Structures are given as structure tokens and as C-alpha cells.
Amino acid sequence: MSSIPADNEIASNFARATHLSLISISGEGRIEFVNASALKLFGYSDNEMLGQPITIIIPERMRGAHTSGLARVAAGEKPNLGGKTVEVSAIRKDGTEFPIEITLSIWHDKDRIFAGAIIKDISERRDRDSRLLRLASQDTLTGLHNRHRFTDLLKAEFAAGRPATVILMDLDGLKDVNDTHGHGVGDSLLQAVGVRLPYMLKPGCEVARFGGDDFAILIPDLGDPIVASREVSAIMEGFSAPFDIGGHVLDLSTSIGYAMSPAHGADEEELIASADFALYRAKAAGKRSIRIFEPSMRSDDVARRSLRDELNRALRDQELVMHYQPQVYLDTGEVFGCEALIRWNHPQRGLLLPGAFLPALNQSALALEIGWWTLDEACRQVASLTSAGHPIKMGVNLFPAQMRSPNLCRKVAEVIEKYGIDPGDLELEVTESVALHDDDKSLEAMTALRAMGVGIAFDDFGTGYASLSSLQRYPLTTLKIDRGFVHDIQTRPQDAAITKALITMSGELGLLTIAEGIETAEQETALRKFGCPAAQGYRFGRPMSGNDFQKFLEQHETRAHRKS
């Protein structure tokens, strides 16, 4: 390295110690000084750089511009870049090109002109910027567009005045794959979907992953519903073939909602929202369903979301309450249990029954939150009644979201421990359709709950699709016969026959049978005749608040004591 005047020890020490690369050249463009950092950066020794033209570190395509610029400065022209920091490319001894940040300085010494450069390698920064750019526009798992990039592409179609079709997809069954085979296989499956989808589409279509198991497709210049329907059907058909992931042959279906501009949206956000409304309806209809957007979907969704917002506030403001309907043994009249039923004490509309608000919770995270609240509140009531000398079995309806939750058993165990109740005093009620929706996982959850001592009841039996063999398959304790069979038990021989058969079969399986919806003495008499052991309905007591239910128990016990 060439020497610096001995009287400038500070500058000499700085040049040796700094991580910045320092180079100075003569007016002829030859290197006269280079520090250790610059030698390391470019891969040369000092003898290999000193006296050499500066062009040895400049890519060939840029050398002409550099040489002419230096000549103009040497001729007295004021440099454009003097003192400014710019980003350019440089080249190492081994020929690799890389980005640098360079600050140039020009000075005169006697009759000669010199130029100096402070150089910094910005490869890491460029790589980081490149990664950030990819993250801003690309889904990191599949390499597909992300939502941001998809929206930009759709926006360009609107700007060009072209029609477009947006297709939104929700994969059916990915959660099962994750739970059964692990998230590694699930991620590989998502990647396989990302590979398969483009092959189902004509050239020019754009595919994106919005996150989770949600994918989106943009078909540009398509506003014909007939053609769009054919494209969507082809996508659905493309999922009929299984995916082979690491030796696992996996079946996967999808729900699809789609919308077209300009009919279904005046801009990119509105069109995506319209397709999302259609997807919501498709998912509600069940697996492998397709729906095209209809304007009524938007107004229905607005009303549903508004109701969900109200419910969220209601939960926070303690407007939700539990009522309890007694269950009795028909032979003795003893009240042995009750069913916990949710109500909404609405500040304007009064006391609302579940049918007025629970449907709004479909596919909403709020359903899980309210479900855990009902479980907690019911168990709190069991503890309160037990401490008051009224031990009782409490039936609690499980939301579908709770049945699907991997935390179900843990949540039940926690609330039992929280209130110190006997697990046998808790019976979880599940409709047969919910249980059969995910047969294996439902069986696993119910088996674990029964092992804890918690009862399991099939609610509204006979209204779903359960086979009689499912009564043997699941570890049930109670079978509840739907009120629809009981209502006309005296006038419809078919209902009477079904009810009698269910009572007999349930008893032979060792299950407690509870007939729901008993309103008249005649219905009670008929059920007694059929050998039904227990019942629930207005005949024995309407749903009532916790305080009123405790008073009801006290009065009932008083009457029983007087009779004895």
C-alpha cells in the first residue's frame, strides 16, 4: 500500500483501521492509494492494484462512461457526483460483480488532479431489499402471488377497462391432513396445490395464495358467466385426482366462490369482496360446492356481520345468560338433571332465543368464544347448586366449533377443576350431524371425555344421518329423542313406532333415553307406556334463570318430601 505522509499519522491510522474501502486515483485514472479494506473487498494484493487503471474494478459495460467522465473532469469540468453517494456495480478480481455504495471526492495538488472514493459493499442490503420485495409480492411457502400482488394485478385490469373474473377457493380437508400427518405434510400439500392450479388454467391467468388454505385466481378479460362457469368446473374437476405427498395419498376437495367485473364490482376490492361472499355461501353448503356472487349475498352478510358485532358486545357486556330446563324421571317425577340453554337479554329486543342469533355465528371465531363461555357458566351453576344441597346433572350443548377444537378435552378438564365439580355431573350434548362431520376425531374426543367421567349425549337423535351402528360406535351415556317424533306421537303411528323402537334400542344399549318437547299429559302417558325412562319439556318446566331453577328444585323437593 502506498505511503501517506509521515506527518499525517491520524489519517494513516484511520485508513488502516476503517472497514470502509478507500481508493484514490490520479487524473490519468491510475490507482495511487488503496487501503487494506479495499484490497480485501476486491480480492487483490497492494502490488496488484497500485499503478493499475481503476477500470480493473469497473464492469466492462460501464468503463466507457467512466473514462469519458474522468476526462471531462481533468479538462476542468465540474464533476456531477462530487461529494454525492451513489449505488453502482463493481467487479472483483475473480470476475464476480457486486453492488457498492460510493462517495467521490475531487481535489487538485499543484497542477495535478486527483480523485478519491469511499466504497462500501452493499450486497447484504441489496439481498435484504430483494427479500423484502419478494415478501411484499410473493407467498413464501408456495412462491405464488400474495394478496397484495394479486390486488395490484386486478387493479391493473380495472385501469385498462377490461373485464375480469376472480375465483376464491377454500381447501376442504387441509386441517385433517395437518392433524393426522403433521404440518410438514400439510405445507407440502399446499405447495402441490400451488403447482397443480396453474395447469388447470389457460395462459395469462394469475394464481395467488391469500394465506392458510385460501387461494385466488384471476382470469383477465373474462366477464362471460357461461365461460367462467366452465373454468370453475374445470378447477373443481382438477381436485378429483388425489395428491401424492411423500408416500401419502391424500384426497382434497375445495369450495369455490367467484365474481366477475364489471357486474359484481366497480373496483378490485369490491370484486374480491363479492367473490368472498360467494365463497362463504359455498362453504356453508358443504364440501365441493360452487357459488357465483349474487347481490343478495352482500346484504345478508352485512346483516350477519352486524349481528356478530352485537353478539361480541353482548358477551363483553354480560347480556348473554343461561337458562335451565328440568329433566325428570317419568316413573317418580324426580328432577335428576337439566339442560343449559343460552339466551340473549337484548337491551332493545328483550330476551332472545338461540334461533334468533346463533345462526350468525356459523364459521365465526366468536362461536368458539361463546361456546367456552356457556360451558364455564353451566359448570359454575352446577357448583352453586351442589353447594346449596342440590347436586344435579347438567347437560351442555357443544357448538360445532368446540367439537372440532383440539383443545376441547383440555378446556373441559380445566373448567371441572376450576369449579371443583364431579365430572359425572356434566353431560355434553352433541347433535349426530356434528359428530358425524368428522367421525374419527369426534370418536377420539368423546372417548377421552368419557375417560374423564364426563357424560356424552346424542341430541335431537333421528334428525340427522347417523346409522344405528353409530350408537354402538360412540361412547354415549344418553340418547335424546327429537321433539319432532314426540309432538304427534298420539296421531301418527309412524312417529309412535319410531319413538318406541328408539326407546327399546337405547335401553338395550344401556343408554338413558330422554324424550324432548313433552307438553301434554297425553304425550307423557304414551311415553310411559313405551317404557321411556325420562323426559324434558314444558310439561315439567320451562327454561328458567339460575336463581329460579334453584327455587324450582327447592319447591319440587318440598313437594316430594310431603308426599313421602
C-alpha positions as CSV (number, residue, x, y, z in Angstrom):
1,M,0.0,0.0,0.0
2,S,1.5,3.4,-0.9
3,S,2.5,5.6,2.0
4,I,0.7,8.6,3.5
5,P,2.9,11.5,4.5
6,A,4.5,10.7,7.9
7,D,3.2,13.9,9.4
8,N,-0.4,12.7,9.0
9,E,-0.4,9.7,11.4
10,I,-4.1,10.1,12.2
11,A,-5.1,9.8,8.6
12,S,-2.8,6.8,8.2
13,N,-4.1,5.0,11.2
14,F,-7.7,5.7,10.1
15,A,-7.0,4.3,6.6
16,R,-5.7,1.1,8.2
17,A,-8.4,0.7,10.8
18,T,-11.6,1.6,9.0
19,H,-13.9,-1.0,7.5
20,L,-14.6,1.4,4.7
21,S,-12.7,0.8,1.5
22,L,-10.6,3.8,0.4
23,I,-9.1,4.3,-3.1
24,S,-7.5,7.4,-4.7
25,I,-6.6,7.7,-8.4
26,S,-4.6,10.2,-10.5
27,G,-6.1,12.3,-13.2
28,E,-5.0,9.6,-15.6
29,G,-7.2,7.1,-13.9
30,R,-4.5,5.0,-12.2
31,I,-4.7,3.8,-8.6
32,E,-2.3,5.6,-6.3
33,F,-3.6,4.6,-2.9
34,V,-5.7,1.7,-1.6
35,N,-6.2,0.7,2.0
36,A,-6.4,-2.9,3.4
37,S,-10.2,-2.9,3.5
38,A,-10.3,-2.2,-0.3
39,L,-7.7,-4.9,-1.0
40,K,-9.8,-7.4,0.9
41,L,-13.0,-6.2,-0.8
42,F,-11.7,-6.6,-4.4
43,G,-9.5,-9.6,-3.8
44,Y,-6.2,-8.1,-4.8
45,S,-2.8,-7.5,-3.1
46,D,-1.5,-4.0,-2.9
47,N,1.1,-4.7,-5.7
48,E,-1.7,-6.0,-7.9
49,M,-3.7,-2.7,-7.6
50,L,-1.2,0.1,-7.2
51,G,-0.4,1.7,-10.5
52,Q,-3.2,-0.2,-12.3
53,P,-6.1,1.6,-14.1
54,I,-9.2,2.0,-11.9
55,T,-11.1,0.2,-14.6
56,I,-10.0,-3.1,-13.1
57,I,-12.8,-2.8,-10.6
58,I,-15.3,-1.4,-13.0
59,P,-17.6,-3.7,-15.1
60,E,-16.8,-3.6,-18.8
61,R,-20.2,-2.2,-19.8
62,M,-19.5,0.8,-17.6
63,R,-15.9,1.6,-18.4
64,G,-16.6,3.8,-21.3
65,A,-18.8,6.1,-19.3
66,H,-16.3,6.3,-16.5
67,T,-13.3,7.1,-18.8
68,S,-15.1,9.9,-20.6
69,G,-16.4,11.3,-17.3
70,L,-12.9,11.4,-15.8
71,A,-11.5,13.1,-18.9
72,R,-14.1,15.8,-18.7
73,V,-13.2,16.4,-15.0
74,A,-9.5,16.5,-15.9
75,A,-10.3,19.1,-18.6
76,G,-11.8,21.4,-15.9
77,E,-15.5,20.4,-15.9
78,K,-17.1,20.4,-12.5
79,P,-18.0,16.7,-11.6
80,N,-21.7,15.8,-11.3
81,L,-21.1,13.3,-8.5
82,G,-18.6,15.1,-6.3
83,G,-19.5,14.5,-2.7
84,K,-22.6,12.6,-3.5
85,T,-23.2,8.9,-2.5
86,V,-24.4,6.7,-5.3
87,E,-25.0,3.0,-5.8
88,V,-23.2,1.3,-8.7
89,S,-21.8,-2.1,-9.6
90,A,-18.1,-3.2,-9.1
91,I,-16.1,-6.2,-10.1
92,R,-13.7,-8.4,-8.1
93,K,-10.5,-10.0,-9.2
94,D,-12.3,-13.3,-9.7
95,G,-14.8,-11.6,-12.0
96,T,-17.8,-11.6,-9.7
97,E,-19.9,-8.5,-9.9
98,F,-21.5,-6.9,-6.8
99,P,-23.2,-3.7,-5.7
100,I,-21.3,-0.9,-3.9
101,E,-22.1,2.4,-2.4
102,I,-19.5,5.0,-3.4
103,T,-18.8,8.6,-2.4
104,L,-16.4,10.5,-4.8
105,S,-14.2,13.5,-3.9
106,I,-12.1,15.6,-6.4
107,W,-9.1,17.7,-5.4
108,H,-6.1,19.5,-7.0
109,D,-2.5,19.3,-5.9
110,K,-0.3,21.8,-7.7
111,D,-1.0,21.1,-11.4
112,R,-2.4,17.6,-10.9
113,I,-6.0,16.4,-10.3
114,F,-6.8,13.5,-8.0
115,A,-10.0,11.6,-7.2
116,G,-10.8,9.7,-4.1
117,A,-13.5,7.2,-3.3
118,I,-15.1,5.8,-0.1
119,I,-16.6,2.5,-1.0
120,K,-19.0,0.2,0.9
121,D,-20.2,-3.3,-0.1
122,I,-24.0,-3.2,0.0
123,S,-24.6,-6.8,-1.2
124,E,-26.3,-7.8,2.1
125,R,-28.5,-4.7,1.9
126,R,-29.5,-5.5,-1.7
127,D,-30.3,-9.1,-0.8
128,R,-32.4,-7.9,2.1
129,D,-34.2,-5.4,-0.1
130,S,-34.8,-8.1,-2.6
131,R,-36.2,-10.4,0.0
132,L,-38.4,-7.7,1.3
133,L,-39.6,-7.0,-2.2
134,R,-40.4,-10.7,-2.7
135,L,-42.2,-10.8,0.7
136,A,-44.2,-7.8,-0.4
137,S,-45.5,-9.6,-3.5
138,Q,-44.9,-13.3,-3.1
139,D,-46.3,-16.1,-0.8
140,T,-43.2,-17.5,0.8
141,L,-44.5,-21.1,1.1
142,T,-45.8,-21.7,-2.5
143,G,-44.0,-19.0,-4.5
144,L,-47.4,-17.8,-5.8
145,H,-48.5,-14.2,-5.7
146,N,-49.7,-13.0,-2.3
147,R,-52.9,-11.0,-1.7
148,H,-51.1,-7.6,-2.1
149,R,-49.7,-8.6,-5.5
150,F,-53.0,-10.2,-6.6
151,T,-54.8,-7.0,-5.8
152,D,-52.3,-4.9,-7.8
153,L,-52.8,-7.2,-10.8
154,L,-56.6,-7.0,-10.6
155,K,-56.3,-3.2,-10.2
156,A,-54.4,-3.1,-13.5
157,E,-57.3,-4.9,-15.2
158,F,-59.7,-2.3,-14.0
159,A,-57.4,0.5,-15.0
160,A,-57.2,-0.9,-18.5
161,G,-61.0,-1.1,-18.7
162,R,-61.0,-4.9,-19.2
163,P,-63.5,-7.3,-17.5
164,A,-62.1,-9.9,-15.1
165,T,-63.2,-12.9,-13.1
166,V,-62.0,-13.5,-9.6
167,I,-62.2,-17.0,-8.2
168,L,-61.6,-17.7,-4.5
169,M,-61.1,-21.2,-3.1
170,D,-61.0,-22.7,0.3
171,L,-59.5,-26.2,0.6
172,D,-61.6,-28.8,2.3
173,G,-59.6,-31.2,4.4
174,L,-56.3,-29.4,5.0
175,K,-56.8,-29.3,8.7
176,D,-57.3,-33.1,8.8
177,V,-54.0,-33.5,6.9
178,N,-52.2,-31.3,9.4
179,D,-53.7,-33.1,12.4
180,T,-53.1,-36.6,11.0
181,H,-49.7,-36.2,9.2
182,G,-48.2,-33.0,10.7
183,H,-47.8,-29.5,9.3
184,G,-44.8,-30.5,7.2
185,V,-47.0,-32.7,5.1
186,G,-49.7,-30.0,5.1
187,D,-47.2,-27.4,3.8
188,S,-46.1,-29.8,1.1
189,L,-49.7,-30.3,0.1
190,L,-50.2,-26.5,-0.2
191,Q,-47.1,-26.4,-2.4
192,A,-48.5,-29.2,-4.5
193,V,-51.8,-27.3,-4.9
194,G,-49.8,-24.2,-6.0
195,V,-48.1,-26.3,-8.7
196,R,-51.3,-28.0,-9.9
197,L,-53.6,-25.0,-10.1
198,P,-51.7,-23.2,-13.0
199,Y,-52.0,-26.3,-15.1
200,M,-55.8,-26.2,-14.8
201,L,-56.0,-22.7,-16.3
202,K,-55.5,-21.1,-19.6
203,P,-52.3,-19.0,-20.2
204,G,-52.4,-15.5,-18.8
205,C,-54.3,-16.4,-15.6
206,E,-52.8,-15.4,-12.2
207,V,-52.8,-17.6,-9.1
208,A,-52.3,-16.4,-5.6
209,R,-52.4,-17.8,-2.0
210,F,-54.1,-15.4,0.4
211,G,-53.0,-17.4,3.4
212,G,-53.9,-20.6,5.2
213,D,-55.8,-22.8,2.8
214,D,-57.2,-19.9,0.8
215,F,-56.2,-19.5,-2.9
216,A,-57.3,-16.9,-5.5
217,I,-57.3,-17.0,-9.3
218,L,-57.6,-14.0,-11.6
219,I,-58.8,-14.7,-15.2
220,P,-58.2,-11.5,-17.1
221,D,-60.5,-10.3,-19.9
222,L,-63.3,-12.6,-18.8
223,G,-66.8,-11.3,-17.9
224,D,-68.9,-14.0,-19.5
225,P,-70.7,-16.1,-16.8
226,I,-71.0,-19.2,-19.0
227,V,-67.3,-19.3,-19.8
228,A,-66.5,-18.5,-16.2
229,S,-68.7,-21.4,-15.1
230,R,-66.8,-23.8,-17.3
231,E,-63.4,-22.6,-15.9
232,V,-64.6,-23.0,-12.4
233,S,-65.9,-26.5,-13.1
234,A,-62.6,-27.5,-14.6
235,I,-60.8,-26.3,-11.4
236,M,-63.2,-28.4,-9.3
237,E,-62.6,-31.4,-11.5
238,G,-58.9,-30.9,-11.1
239,F,-59.2,-31.7,-7.4
240,S,-60.8,-35.1,-8.1
241,A,-57.3,-36.7,-8.5
242,P,-55.5,-37.3,-5.2
243,F,-52.2,-35.7,-4.2
244,D,-49.2,-38.0,-3.6
245,I,-47.1,-36.3,-0.8
246,G,-44.1,-38.2,0.4
247,G,-45.9,-41.5,0.0
248,H,-49.2,-40.3,1.5
249,V,-52.0,-40.4,-1.0
250,L,-54.3,-37.5,0.1
251,D,-57.7,-36.6,-1.2
252,L,-58.5,-32.9,-1.1
253,S,-61.6,-31.1,-2.3
254,T,-62.4,-27.4,-2.4
255,S,-65.2,-24.9,-2.0
256,I,-65.3,-22.1,-4.7
257,G,-66.9,-18.7,-4.9
258,Y,-66.4,-16.4,-7.8
259,A,-67.4,-13.0,-9.2
260,M,-67.0,-11.0,-12.4
261,S,-66.4,-7.4,-13.2
262,P,-68.0,-5.1,-14.0
263,A,-71.3,-6.7,-12.9
264,H,-70.1,-7.7,-9.4
265,G,-67.6,-5.0,-8.5
266,A,-66.6,-1.5,-9.6
267,D,-63.0,-1.8,-8.3
268,E,-60.6,-4.5,-7.2
269,E,-61.6,-4.5,-3.5
270,E,-65.3,-4.8,-4.2
271,L,-64.8,-7.6,-6.7
272,I,-62.7,-9.6,-4.3
273,A,-65.3,-9.0,-1.5
274,S,-68.0,-10.2,-3.9
275,A,-66.1,-13.4,-4.6
276,D,-65.6,-13.8,-0.8
277,F,-69.4,-13.5,-0.2
278,A,-69.9,-16.3,-2.8
279,L,-67.2,-18.4,-1.1
280,Y,-68.9,-18.1,2.3
281,R,-72.1,-19.4,0.8
282,A,-70.3,-22.3,-0.9
283,K,-68.6,-23.3,2.3
284,A,-71.9,-23.2,4.2
285,A,-73.4,-25.5,1.5
286,G,-70.8,-28.2,2.2
287,K,-67.7,-29.6,0.6
288,R,-67.2,-29.4,-3.2
289,S,-69.7,-26.6,-3.6
290,I,-69.6,-23.7,-6.1
291,R,-71.4,-20.4,-5.8
292,I,-71.4,-17.3,-8.0
293,F,-71.9,-13.9,-6.4
294,E,-75.5,-12.6,-6.1
295,P,-76.3,-9.1,-4.8
296,S,-78.5,-10.5,-2.0
297,M,-75.4,-12.1,-0.5
298,R,-73.9,-8.7,0.3
299,S,-77.0,-7.5,2.2
300,D,-77.3,-10.9,4.1
301,D,-73.7,-10.7,5.0
302,V,-73.9,-7.2,6.2
303,A,-76.8,-8.2,8.5
304,R,-74.9,-11.3,9.7
305,R,-71.8,-9.3,10.5
306,S,-73.7,-6.6,12.2
307,L,-75.4,-9.3,14.4
308,R,-72.0,-10.8,15.2
309,D,-70.7,-7.4,16.2
310,E,-73.7,-7.1,18.5
311,L,-73.0,-10.5,20.0
312,N,-69.4,-9.7,20.6
313,R,-70.6,-6.6,22.6
314,A,-73.3,-8.7,24.3
315,L,-70.7,-11.2,25.5
316,R,-68.5,-8.4,26.8
317,D,-71.4,-6.5,28.5
318,Q,-72.7,-9.8,30.1
319,E,-76.0,-9.7,28.2
320,L,-75.8,-13.4,27.4
321,V,-77.4,-15.5,30.1
322,M,-78.1,-19.2,30.7
323,H,-81.5,-20.7,31.4
324,Y,-82.0,-24.2,32.7
325,Q,-84.8,-26.7,31.8
326,P,-85.5,-29.6,34.1
327,Q,-85.2,-33.2,33.1
328,V,-87.3,-35.7,35.1
329,Y,-87.7,-39.5,35.6
330,L,-91.2,-40.3,34.4
331,D,-91.8,-43.1,36.9
332,T,-91.1,-41.0,40.0
333,G,-91.2,-37.4,38.8
334,E,-87.8,-36.8,40.3
335,V,-85.8,-33.9,38.8
336,F,-82.4,-35.5,38.1
337,G,-80.9,-33.1,35.6
338,C,-81.3,-30.1,33.4
339,E,-80.2,-28.7,30.1
340,A,-78.4,-25.4,29.9
341,L,-79.8,-23.2,27.2
342,I,-78.3,-19.9,26.1
343,R,-80.4,-16.7,25.9
344,W,-79.6,-13.1,24.9
345,N,-81.0,-10.4,27.1
346,H,-81.1,-7.8,24.4
347,P,-81.4,-4.2,25.6
348,Q,-83.9,-3.3,22.9
349,R,-85.5,-6.6,21.7
350,G,-85.8,-8.3,25.1
351,L,-85.0,-12.0,25.8
352,L,-84.0,-13.7,22.5
353,L,-84.0,-17.4,22.0
354,P,-81.0,-19.1,20.3
355,G,-82.6,-19.4,16.9
356,A,-82.6,-15.6,16.6
357,F,-78.8,-15.2,16.9
358,L,-76.9,-18.5,16.9
359,P,-77.0,-18.9,13.0
360,A,-74.9,-15.7,12.7
361,L,-72.1,-17.5,14.5
362,N,-71.6,-20.0,11.7
363,Q,-67.9,-20.1,10.6
364,S,-67.1,-17.3,13.1
365,A,-64.4,-17.4,15.7
366,L,-66.9,-15.9,18.1
367,A,-68.7,-19.2,18.2
368,L,-65.8,-20.8,20.0
369,E,-65.6,-18.0,22.5
370,I,-69.3,-18.1,23.3
371,G,-69.2,-21.9,23.4
372,W,-66.5,-21.8,26.1
373,W,-68.5,-19.2,28.0
374,T,-71.6,-21.4,28.0
375,L,-69.5,-24.4,29.3
376,D,-68.0,-22.2,32.1
377,E,-71.3,-20.7,33.1
378,A,-73.1,-24.1,33.2
379,C,-70.4,-25.6,35.4
380,R,-70.4,-22.6,37.7
381,Q,-74.2,-23.2,38.1
382,V,-73.5,-26.9,38.9
383,A,-71.1,-25.9,41.6
384,S,-73.6,-23.3,43.0
385,L,-76.5,-25.8,43.1
386,T,-74.3,-28.5,44.7
387,S,-73.1,-26.2,47.4
388,A,-76.8,-25.3,48.1
389,G,-77.6,-29.0,48.6
390,H,-79.0,-29.7,45.1
391,P,-76.5,-31.9,43.2
392,I,-77.7,-32.3,39.6
393,K,-76.6,-33.5,36.2
394,M,-76.0,-30.6,33.8
395,G,-76.4,-31.0,30.0
396,V,-74.4,-28.5,27.9
397,N,-74.7,-28.2,24.2
398,L,-71.4,-28.2,22.3
399,F,-71.0,-25.8,19.4
400,P,-69.7,-27.4,16.2
401,A,-66.5,-25.3,16.6
402,Q,-66.0,-26.7,20.0
403,M,-66.3,-30.3,18.7
404,R,-63.6,-29.5,16.1
405,S,-61.3,-27.8,18.6
406,P,-58.2,-29.7,19.5
407,N,-58.5,-28.0,23.0
408,L,-61.9,-29.5,23.8
409,C,-60.7,-32.1,26.4
410,R,-58.3,-29.6,28.0
411,K,-61.0,-26.9,28.3
412,V,-63.4,-29.4,29.9
413,A,-60.8,-30.6,32.3
414,E,-59.9,-27.1,33.3
415,V,-63.5,-25.9,34.0
416,I,-64.2,-29.1,36.0
417,E,-61.1,-28.3,38.1
418,K,-61.9,-24.6,38.3
419,Y,-65.3,-25.2,40.0
420,G,-64.5,-28.5,41.7
421,I,-67.4,-30.4,40.3
422,D,-67.9,-34.1,39.8
423,P,-67.2,-35.0,36.1
424,G,-70.2,-37.2,36.2
425,D,-72.4,-34.1,36.9
426,L,-71.5,-32.8,33.4
427,E,-73.0,-34.2,30.2
428,L,-72.0,-32.7,26.9
429,E,-74.7,-32.8,24.2
430,V,-73.7,-33.3,20.6
431,T,-76.0,-33.4,17.6
432,E,-75.5,-36.5,15.5
433,S,-74.7,-34.4,12.4
434,V,-71.9,-32.6,14.2
435,A,-70.4,-35.8,15.4
436,L,-70.5,-37.4,12.0
437,H,-68.9,-34.4,10.3
438,D,-65.5,-35.6,11.5
439,D,-66.2,-39.2,12.5
440,D,-62.7,-40.3,13.7
441,K,-61.9,-37.1,15.5
442,S,-65.3,-37.0,17.2
443,L,-64.8,-40.6,18.4
444,E,-61.4,-39.7,19.7
445,A,-62.6,-36.7,21.6
446,M,-65.7,-38.4,23.0
447,T,-63.6,-41.4,24.2
448,A,-61.2,-39.0,26.0
449,L,-64.1,-37.2,27.6
450,R,-65.8,-40.4,28.8
451,A,-62.4,-41.5,30.3
452,M,-62.6,-38.3,32.4
453,G,-66.0,-39.3,33.6
454,V,-68.0,-36.8,31.6
455,G,-71.3,-37.9,30.0
456,I,-72.0,-37.8,26.3
457,A,-75.5,-37.3,24.9
458,F,-76.7,-37.6,21.3
459,D,-79.1,-34.6,21.0
460,D,-82.0,-34.5,18.5
461,F,-81.4,-38.1,17.5
462,G,-83.3,-39.1,14.4
463,T,-83.0,-35.8,12.6
464,G,-79.5,-36.3,11.1
465,Y,-77.8,-39.1,9.2
466,A,-76.4,-41.3,11.9
467,S,-76.8,-45.0,11.4
468,L,-78.0,-47.2,14.3
469,S,-74.5,-48.7,14.5
470,S,-73.1,-45.3,15.5
471,L,-74.9,-45.7,18.8
472,Q,-72.6,-48.6,19.5
473,R,-69.5,-46.9,18.0
474,Y,-69.6,-43.8,20.2
475,P,-69.2,-43.9,24.0
476,L,-72.6,-42.4,24.7
477,T,-74.4,-42.2,28.0
478,T,-77.7,-40.6,26.9
479,L,-79.9,-40.6,23.8
480,K,-82.3,-37.7,23.4
481,I,-85.2,-38.3,21.1
482,D,-86.1,-35.2,19.0
483,R,-89.3,-33.4,19.7
484,G,-90.4,-33.9,16.1
485,F,-91.1,-37.6,16.8
486,V,-92.9,-36.8,20.1
487,H,-95.2,-34.0,19.0
488,D,-97.7,-36.2,17.1
489,I,-97.0,-39.4,18.9
490,Q,-100.7,-40.0,19.5
491,T,-101.9,-39.3,16.0
492,R,-99.1,-40.5,13.7
493,P,-98.5,-44.3,14.0
494,Q,-95.1,-43.9,12.2
495,D,-93.8,-41.4,14.9
496,A,-95.1,-43.7,17.6
497,A,-93.4,-46.7,16.1
498,I,-90.1,-44.9,15.7
499,T,-90.2,-43.5,19.2
500,K,-90.9,-46.9,20.7
501,A,-88.1,-48.5,18.7
502,L,-85.6,-45.9,19.8
503,I,-86.6,-46.2,23.4
504,T,-86.2,-50.0,23.3
505,M,-82.9,-49.9,21.4
506,S,-81.5,-47.2,23.6
507,G,-82.4,-49.2,26.8
508,E,-80.8,-52.4,25.4
509,L,-77.6,-50.4,24.7
510,G,-77.5,-49.3,28.3
511,L,-78.3,-45.6,27.5
512,L,-80.6,-43.3,29.3
513,T,-83.4,-42.1,27.0
514,I,-84.7,-38.6,27.3
515,A,-87.7,-37.6,25.2
516,E,-87.7,-33.9,24.4
517,G,-90.5,-31.5,23.8
518,I,-93.2,-33.1,26.2
519,E,-96.0,-30.6,26.5
520,T,-99.1,-32.6,27.4
521,A,-100.2,-35.3,29.8
522,E,-101.3,-37.4,26.9
523,Q,-97.7,-37.4,25.5
524,E,-96.4,-38.3,28.9
525,T,-98.8,-41.2,29.2
526,A,-97.8,-42.5,25.8
527,L,-94.1,-42.3,26.6
528,R,-94.7,-44.1,29.9
529,K,-96.5,-46.8,28.0
530,F,-93.4,-47.2,25.7
531,G,-91.1,-47.5,28.6
532,C,-89.4,-44.2,28.2
533,P,-87.5,-43.5,31.4
534,A,-87.0,-39.7,31.3
535,A,-88.4,-36.6,29.6
536,Q,-87.9,-32.9,29.2
537,G,-90.4,-30.2,28.1
538,Y,-92.9,-27.5,29.1
539,R,-94.9,-30.3,30.8
540,F,-92.3,-30.4,33.6
541,G,-90.9,-26.9,33.5
542,R,-89.9,-24.1,31.1
543,P,-86.3,-22.9,30.8
544,M,-85.6,-20.6,33.7
545,S,-82.8,-18.5,35.2
546,G,-80.3,-20.0,37.6
547,N,-82.0,-18.4,40.6
548,D,-85.4,-19.5,39.5
549,F,-84.2,-23.0,38.8
550,Q,-82.8,-23.3,42.3
551,K,-86.1,-22.2,43.8
552,F,-87.9,-24.7,41.5
553,L,-85.7,-27.5,42.8
554,E,-86.4,-26.5,46.4
555,Q,-90.1,-26.4,45.8
556,H,-90.0,-29.8,44.0
557,E,-88.1,-31.4,46.8
558,T,-90.5,-29.9,49.4
559,R,-93.5,-31.5,47.5
560,A,-91.7,-34.8,47.2
561,H,-90.9,-34.8,50.9
562,R,-94.6,-34.1,51.8
563,K,-95.7,-37.0,49.6
564,S,-93.3,-39.3,51.3
